[in-house]
Amino acid sequence: MTTDRWHADVIRRIKALATSTSASAVVGQATGHDMWGLRCGSQDAARRVLITGGVHGDEPAGVEAVLQFLEHSVADYVRHFHFVVIPCVNPSGYEANTRENGSGQDINRSMSNNGVIESMSLRQVIADQPFDLFFDLHEDYEATGFYMYEAERERRLLGEQIVDAVRQIGSIDSDDNTDPGLDMPVSEGLFEINPAWRTSGWSVYAYFESATHGVLTETPSTAWPLQTRVDAHLLALRLVLDHYTGTRTVPLT
């Protein structure tokens, strides 16, 4: 099913963010499209952060949340971090509203597949570039509420705090919805990134190959309206960044 979503609009918003301290550019190729990203923040920043959205084309809240973060919130953090941001990994799927890319390939199951152009582009982005934090935004059409995956080299997880904060926005997904074969939650709404997906899943691949701390957020794509899903992603992202800056830009009530 096609939608009125166009990758050209994503590119326009990315380009509008370019300043003397931030640069928009093609970071790789995707099926039938260029893959666009934005770099911002000081090159001398103590920590490097990679943020991606739209790995699955039928999960628009991730794309919108990344763009809104860049448009409204990133200025709070550019003194502390150097950001590499790819708002829409899967442009052809985004326009067609399909999980897969325009060639029918699930990028999030194909990270080691040289026949998937998006996977090759993502691998090139992280090649020889360590990141302190990797954040990937997703949605789940079967979920009834928010949940997330997380991994950190010394297992200093922030997920319980994030889940508690997101509870102010909407419900947390029931453990009853856990897919067969997955590990049980660490705590309500929190799973650890599973190394069994290391060669196929983007978040797992990026964490093990490049990052010290990995976070993947999932919002319910049918149970919540778009902006509520966006708000949940943004809250989680800012809470993690606040943790590393030692400040609190997001009030908790």
GISUL-V79601 format. One record per residue. N is the residue number from 0. OMEGA is omega in radians with two decimals (* if undefined). BURIAL is + if it has 9 or more other ideal C-beta (glycine too) atoms within 8 Angstrom, else -. D_FIRST is the distance of its C-alpha to the first C-alpha in Angstrom with 2 decimals. Layout:
BEGIN
n,omega,burial,d_first
N,OMEGA,BURIAL,D_FIRST
N,OMEGA,BURIAL,D_FIRST
END
This chain:
BEGIN
n,omega,burial,d_first
0,3.11,-,0.00
1,3.13,-,3.77
2,3.05,-,6.65
3,3.07,-,10.32
4,-3.13,+,11.41
5,3.13,-,13.56
6,3.09,+,15.79
7,3.10,-,18.52
8,3.07,-,18.88
9,3.13,+,19.44
10,3.13,+,21.98
11,-3.13,-,23.66
12,3.09,+,24.23
13,-3.12,+,25.54
14,-3.13,-,27.87
15,-3.11,-,29.16
16,-3.09,+,30.45
17,3.11,+,32.65
18,3.10,-,36.34
19,-3.12,-,39.64
20,3.08,-,38.88
21,-3.06,+,35.18
22,3.03,-,33.48
23,-3.09,+,29.89
24,2.96,-,29.23
25,-3.12,-,27.04
26,3.14,+,27.60
27,3.14,+,25.93
28,3.04,+,23.32
29,-3.10,+,19.68
30,3.10,+,17.40
31,-3.05,-,17.57
32,2.83,+,18.83
33,3.02,+,21.92
34,-3.04,+,21.97
35,3.07,+,23.79
36,3.13,+,26.13
37,3.01,+,29.05
38,3.13,+,32.51
39,-3.08,+,34.73
40,-3.07,+,37.87
41,3.04,-,41.23
42,-3.13,-,41.59
43,-3.13,-,44.58
44,-3.08,+,42.75
45,-3.05,-,43.82
46,3.11,+,40.33
47,-3.05,+,37.20
48,3.04,+,33.74
49,3.14,+,30.39
50,3.10,+,27.23
51,3.05,+,23.65
52,3.01,+,20.22
53,3.04,+,16.60
54,3.00,+,17.42
55,-3.00,+,14.19
56,3.14,+,11.28
57,3.11,+,9.86
58,-2.99,+,13.45
59,-3.09,+,13.99
60,3.10,+,17.34
61,3.11,+,19.03
62,-3.11,+,18.33
63,3.13,+,19.47
64,3.11,+,22.46
65,-3.14,+,23.64
66,3.13,+,23.57
67,3.07,+,25.37
68,3.14,+,27.87
69,-3.07,+,28.67
70,-2.96,-,28.96
71,-2.97,-,31.04
72,-2.99,+,32.57
73,-3.14,+,33.22
74,3.11,-,36.44
75,-2.95,-,37.95
76,-3.00,+,37.77
77,3.07,+,38.35
78,-3.00,-,42.07
79,-2.98,+,41.43
80,2.86,+,38.56
81,-3.04,+,37.19
82,2.88,+,33.39
83,-2.95,+,30.98
84,3.06,+,27.49
85,-3.05,+,24.10
86,-3.04,+,21.54
87,-3.13,+,18.40
88,-2.98,+,19.01
89,-3.07,+,15.57
90,-3.10,+,14.57
91,3.07,+,12.13
92,3.11,+,10.20
93,-3.14,+,10.72
94,-3.10,+,9.28
95,-3.08,+,6.02
96,3.11,+,6.16
97,3.07,+,7.42
98,-3.08,-,11.02
99,3.02,+,12.23
100,-3.08,+,12.99
101,3.06,+,12.09
102,3.12,-,14.77
103,-3.09,-,13.42
104,3.08,+,16.20
105,-3.08,-,16.57
106,-3.07,+,18.83
107,3.02,+,20.33
108,-2.90,-,21.71
109,-3.01,+,22.97
110,3.13,+,25.38
111,-3.06,-,28.17
112,-3.14,-,26.20
113,3.07,-,27.30
114,3.11,-,24.53
115,-2.96,+,21.91
116,3.12,+,22.47
117,3.12,+,21.24
118,3.11,+,23.66
119,3.13,+,26.43
120,3.14,+,25.92
121,3.12,+,26.08
122,3.13,+,29.15
123,3.14,-,30.77
124,-3.07,+,30.27
125,-3.10,+,32.25
126,3.09,-,34.72
127,3.10,-,38.24
128,3.11,+,37.04
129,3.08,-,37.85
130,3.06,+,36.14
131,-3.10,+,37.71
132,3.03,+,34.44
133,-3.09,+,30.86
134,-3.10,+,28.17
135,-3.01,+,24.52
136,-3.07,+,22.02
137,3.00,+,19.38
138,-3.12,+,17.61
139,-3.07,+,17.56
140,3.14,-,15.37
141,-3.05,-,18.38
142,3.05,+,21.01
143,-3.14,-,22.96
144,-3.09,+,24.55
145,2.90,+,25.31
146,-3.04,+,26.67
147,3.00,+,27.51
148,-3.13,+,29.00
149,2.99,+,32.05
150,3.11,+,34.72
151,-2.94,+,37.83
152,3.11,-,40.58
153,3.08,-,43.28
154,3.04,-,41.02
155,-3.00,-,41.46
156,3.12,+,38.28
157,-2.96,+,37.18
158,-3.13,+,34.48
159,3.11,+,36.59
160,-3.14,-,37.27
161,-3.14,+,33.64
162,3.13,+,32.54
163,3.13,-,35.42
164,-3.12,+,34.44
165,3.11,+,30.75
166,3.07,+,32.04
167,-3.12,-,33.06
168,-3.09,+,29.43
169,-3.05,+,28.01
170,3.04,-,28.55
171,-3.06,+,28.84
172,-3.13,+,26.86
173,3.06,-,29.02
174,3.13,-,30.52
175,-3.11,-,29.63
176,-3.14,+,26.03
177,3.13,-,27.31
178,3.10,-,25.79
179,3.10,-,28.50
180,3.10,-,30.44
181,3.07,-,29.91
182,3.06,-,32.99
183,-3.09,-,33.95
184,2.96,+,33.65
185,3.05,-,36.46
186,-3.06,-,36.39
187,3.07,-,34.05
188,-3.08,+,30.59
189,3.06,+,31.90
190,3.00,+,31.50
191,3.07,+,33.12
192,-2.99,+,31.15
193,-3.12,+,31.73
194,3.10,-,33.38
195,-3.14,-,32.15
196,-2.94,+,28.83
197,-3.07,+,30.82
198,-3.07,-,29.71
199,-3.08,+,26.02
200,-3.09,+,24.80
201,-3.11,+,24.71
202,-3.12,+,26.51
203,3.13,+,29.11
204,-3.09,+,29.67
205,3.13,+,30.15
206,-3.06,+,32.48
207,-3.12,-,34.69
208,-2.88,-,34.82
209,-2.91,+,35.19
210,3.03,+,35.34
211,-3.06,-,37.97
212,3.14,+,35.70
213,3.13,+,32.03
214,3.05,+,29.83
215,3.13,+,26.24
216,-3.14,+,24.95
217,3.06,+,22.25
218,-3.09,+,21.07
219,-2.96,+,19.37
220,3.11,+,15.81
221,-3.04,-,15.76
222,-3.10,+,19.52
223,3.01,+,20.27
224,-3.02,-,19.17
225,-3.03,+,18.05
226,3.06,-,21.58
227,3.08,+,23.25
228,3.10,+,21.30
229,-3.12,+,22.21
230,3.12,+,25.78
231,3.09,+,26.11
232,-3.10,+,25.15
233,3.12,+,27.52
234,3.13,+,30.30
235,-3.12,+,30.18
236,-3.08,+,30.21
237,3.09,+,33.08
238,3.11,+,35.08
239,3.12,+,35.08
240,3.10,+,36.10
241,3.12,+,38.74
242,-3.09,-,40.13
243,3.09,+,40.87
244,-3.09,-,42.36
245,3.13,-,44.45
246,3.10,-,43.39
247,3.08,-,41.32
248,3.12,-,39.06
249,3.14,+,36.97
250,3.05,-,39.18
251,-3.10,-,39.03
252,*,-,40.03
END
